[in-house]
Amino acid sequence: MTYEPIVSVRGARRRYGLFEAVRGVDLDVRRGELLALLGTNGAGKTSLVELVEGLAPADAGEIRVLGHDPYRERARIVGGLGVMLQEAGFSSDLTTVETMRLWAGTLARPRPVEEVLDDLALTSRADVRVGSLSGGERRRLDLALAILGRPELLVLDEPTTGLDPESRRAVWRLVRGLLEDGVTVLLTTHYLEEAEELADRVAIMRAGRVVREGTVAEAVSAEPARIEFLPHDGPGAALTLATTDLPVLPGLVAADVERGRVRLRTTSLQEDLEVLLAWARERGLRLEELEARSASLEQAFLSLAQSADVDEEVAA
Ligand SMILES: Nc1ncnc2c1ncn2[C@@H]1O[C@H](COP(=O)(O)OP(=O)(O)OP(=O)(O)O)[C@@H](O)[C@H]1O
């Protein structure tokens, strides 16, 4: 993978009347990667993605997609761009295969319709009218239409919303296959598991800004890790410790004891675990049900979403 950006966003702003939904975003999507754009409802993801798709002009800043301005030079990028919107507007009277053929007719180099129907497990629904498809089937048709033109850049806005777990995994397999073929993907999702499964990098938006950006590991690295255990004395009897009984832990940011279980949050997991284990050995304690784990993407996301001063954070 090279690091050439296929999407480059610099200082992008978008306003609806007096309300600014995108407030100075810098973002790159590198060739061949999948970047997952995350954020709470109303964070500005769709508003930003529409700028990348060239559906609206930015009020300020510069956006380049496949080397062009996606709004002013839209004709130059449409051939390389596959878009899956949250709601595609096709006639519900056409059948699935008719819709696909109609769309294929507008494309320069469409893939064979039957092959794409098969990829999306829609072959058995080919002759069903779009209006009679289930929500999940319609979502898969939206994705089929987005990949029909062999796009270099695929933009997926919440592609698996409304899909059952099996269909969601089928879409993930399909997206992984596209990535292996060198397609670049910009994805928005509310499913953090989806981002963990698929994303090379994530960008987390809040209130119109990207407040964290990097690999999943980088995005969670600022988040405290957790240590939990139930202290027992040598013969195996449970002890109820106070937090003041614990050794000094250099990375400790929070500690509590609930029904004997000690719960710690730390910014230096390995060092504090070493101190705890040495302390337990010296005192002949057993740390039953010991768990030590780094923060998950979900914990990082929730603490960013809840953080009051997050607007002051500088995106990486
Ligand atoms: N056409 C519009 N007119 C006025 N405000 C709008 C318009 N479209 C979006 N907004 C507002 O801009 C903000 C960002 O909306 P946007 O749809 O980009 O967020 P999002 O991150 O995609 O949210 P979701 O996860 O709910 O899809 C929201 O507060 C929304 O109400």
PDBQT file of the ligand as one rigid body, heavy atoms in Angstrom, charges set to zero:
ROOT
HETATM    1  N1  LIG A 401     -30.118  19.963   5.158  1.00  0.00    +0.000 N 
HETATM    2  C1  LIG A 401     -29.867  20.294   6.412  1.00  0.00    +0.000 A 
HETATM    3  N2  LIG A 401     -30.326  21.449   6.949  1.00  0.00    +0.000 NA
HETATM    4  C2  LIG A 401     -30.040  21.790   8.217  1.00  0.00    +0.000 A 
HETATM    5  N3  LIG A 401     -29.303  21.051   9.068  1.00  0.00    +0.000 NA
HETATM    6  C3  LIG A 401     -28.820  19.897   8.584  1.00  0.00    +0.000 A 
HETATM    7  C4  LIG A 401     -29.086  19.448   7.244  1.00  0.00    +0.000 A 
HETATM    8  N4  LIG A 401     -28.466  18.254   7.072  1.00  0.00    +0.000 NA
HETATM    9  C5  LIG A 401     -27.864  17.967   8.240  1.00  0.00    +0.000 A 
HETATM   10  N5  LIG A 401     -28.077  18.957   9.155  1.00  0.00    +0.000 N 
HETATM   11  C6  LIG A 401     -27.552  19.004  10.525  1.00  0.00    +0.000 C 
HETATM   12  O1  LIG A 401     -26.133  18.905  10.466  1.00  0.00    +0.000 OA
HETATM   13  C7  LIG A 401     -25.648  18.108  11.550  1.00  0.00    +0.000 C 
HETATM   14  C8  LIG A 401     -24.812  16.983  10.991  1.00  0.00    +0.000 C 
HETATM   15  O2  LIG A 401     -25.643  16.094  10.281  1.00  0.00    +0.000 OA
HETATM   16  P1  LIG A 401     -25.078  14.810   9.546  1.00  0.00    +0.000 P 
HETATM   17  O3  LIG A 401     -26.223  14.126   8.875  1.00  0.00    +0.000 OA
HETATM   18  O4  LIG A 401     -23.910  15.198   8.723  1.00  0.00    +0.000 OA
HETATM   19  O5  LIG A 401     -24.552  13.957  10.795  1.00  0.00    +0.000 OA
HETATM   20  P2  LIG A 401     -24.135  12.418  10.858  1.00  0.00    +0.000 P 
HETATM   21  O6  LIG A 401     -22.869  12.387  11.653  1.00  0.00    +0.000 OA
HETATM   22  O7  LIG A 401     -24.099  11.831   9.506  1.00  0.00    +0.000 OA
HETATM   23  O8  LIG A 401     -25.326  11.826  11.712  1.00  0.00    +0.000 OA
HETATM   24  P3  LIG A 401     -26.017  10.366  11.688  1.00  0.00    +0.000 P 
HETATM   25  O9  LIG A 401     -25.046   9.454  12.358  1.00  0.00    +0.000 OA
HETATM   26  O10 LIG A 401     -27.235  10.603  12.520  1.00  0.00    +0.000 OA
HETATM   27  O11 LIG A 401     -26.305   9.999  10.267  1.00  0.00    +0.000 OA
HETATM   28  C9  LIG A 401     -26.868  17.646  12.318  1.00  0.00    +0.000 C 
HETATM   29  O12 LIG A 401     -27.027  18.476  13.437  1.00  0.00    +0.000 OA
HETATM   30  C10 LIG A 401     -28.019  17.816  11.336  1.00  0.00    +0.000 C 
HETATM   31  O13 LIG A 401     -29.226  18.111  12.010  1.00  0.00    +0.000 OA
ENDROOT
TORSDOF 0
